[in-house]
Amino acid sequence: MPRNRSARPSSQKTSRQKPAATSQLRIIGGRWRGRKVAFAPIEGLRPTGDRLRETLFNWLQFHLPGARCLDLYAGSGALGLEALSRGAAEVDFVELDGGAAQTLRQQLDLLQAEGARVHNCPAEVFLSQPAQPYDVIFVDPPFANDLWENALAGLEDAGCIGESTRIYVESPRATQVAAPADWQLEKEKQAGQVCMRLFTR
């Protein structure tokens, strides 16, 4: 995925060592509440907004302390970072774009986050390896790529889903998401052009 690039006039105060990651999001709850973290300004990167995250983490508040989580299309890392802030013990962040993955690693270092692992690879490569079940999984892929069906089937095939796993799926409002037959829809909410769904098995 290409990075956004903008030409700026040269200045004595401008560093030429590396481009600044100017895009930011705010962690809205937990031990890092109010902290701003940077994410790579990459075309199509769309962090889940504050109001949606507030709703989601209200749904998950009793399932996060000590939880093992997977942020499958991490992007900015907003969902996994929020989970760590609110007491998750471990988060695997999976992100295809190298710039986004590097920036996420930098932010985790700044936060001195423990239990966080960033995997710079396609989601299907990550899911091709056997896994232990997660407690909470976030599935929020780029909306333009129609990845939901393959992602949900891949989670099942990889062994990521346990008896009490919660799976959050974010999609455009008009998109029909076909979950595996034995998954139960626990929560659903429409917010603008976005549909939020929380499944369990």
Summary of the structure (lengths in Angstrom):
residues: 201
radius of gyration: 16.9
end to end distance: 33.5
largest distance: 61.2
contacts: 607
relative contact order: 0.14
helix: 25%
strand: 28%
